[in-house]
Amino acid sequence: MNPNQKTVTQQAIDLLKDLISIPSFSGEENRTADAIQHWLSGFGIATKRQANNVYAFNQYFDTDKPTLLLNSHHDTVKPNAAYSKDPFDPHVEDGKLFGLGSNDAGGCLVSLLATFVHFYKRDDLNHNIIMAATGEEENAGPHSLLALLPILPKIDVAIVGEPTLMDLAIAEKGLIVFDAIVEGTPSHAAHPNGNNSIYNTIHVLDWFKNYHFNKKSEVLGEVKMTVTQIHAGKQHNVVPAQVDLVVDVRVNDRYSNAEIAQLLQEKAPCTMTPRSLRLNSSSIDPNHMLVKSGLALGRKTYGSPTLSDQAALSCQSLKIGPGDSTRSHSADEFIFVHEIEAGIDLYIKLLNGFFKNN
């Protein structure tokens, strides 16, 4: 690592500490957006802003060149009750930087920002670079990357920063959340009722538990369907008219979300209503030069079961970043400092290989 890269890396880690100290729940990221703009301005980089989405173009942006998007998010979930440390107190213990959003996805974000700074003044790139630090990823909100994309130039390929241990997530499952209703006949609990909605739910839950979708993906495996919420009844002596379920479906790249919705609405033994069909699966050609560049660096490929802002993109995209996805949304969240240092170095090498061979 050259001296300048080492300096920028330390500044990126300092920025992450600042971001951790500022609450930035989805939809409330205005102060972290301010901090990111201030940080980039310290390198003489002009930024633009749409809601709490901060974005910038490389110095020699050329409309005749294809464009690479670097994206990660600066919003967080709310800390869970199991935290034993202050979630907004960024501190390092045994090489671990603790704090809410440190792993998901602060480490990725600041690593991509440092990478953008590294390439910002290069005048010999065969791609433009747009850096986008976006909000409302955690809740797939209306002011997320999805809202920013219409005002950006055409994106040809993207890197989405999420914790992958710097391995190459070449595909990502889509998501559909369904509201399901199991119906029955309401009655007084003291009277016979052969159409009890709660008892009817036993069969429905068993169907969800055992149903398998036919098309399996080589990269993403099977579609995964999980009942995650159930609600029924208000009084102990009244059989309710219906039981409300929430069903989480993670969709592989062999189906579109619309196909899954139609299939379940036809086959499920209850009423199924999708909340949205826009969060489709995403992927990148395994032979894409970004993937080849990563493989040349000794990274491995895999399919990711978790959703990210990739779902908003219509271009090919690669998910990669420092940190471990299993730490995301956990109590006492952390990222190793060395993961950020190595992440910046790997991002730079990844792009060097990409630019060199395109």
Order of alpha helices (4+ residues) and beta strands (2+ residues): alpha-alpha-beta-beta-beta-beta-beta-alpha-beta-alpha-beta-beta-beta-beta-alpha-beta-beta-beta-alpha-beta-beta-alpha-beta-beta-beta-alpha
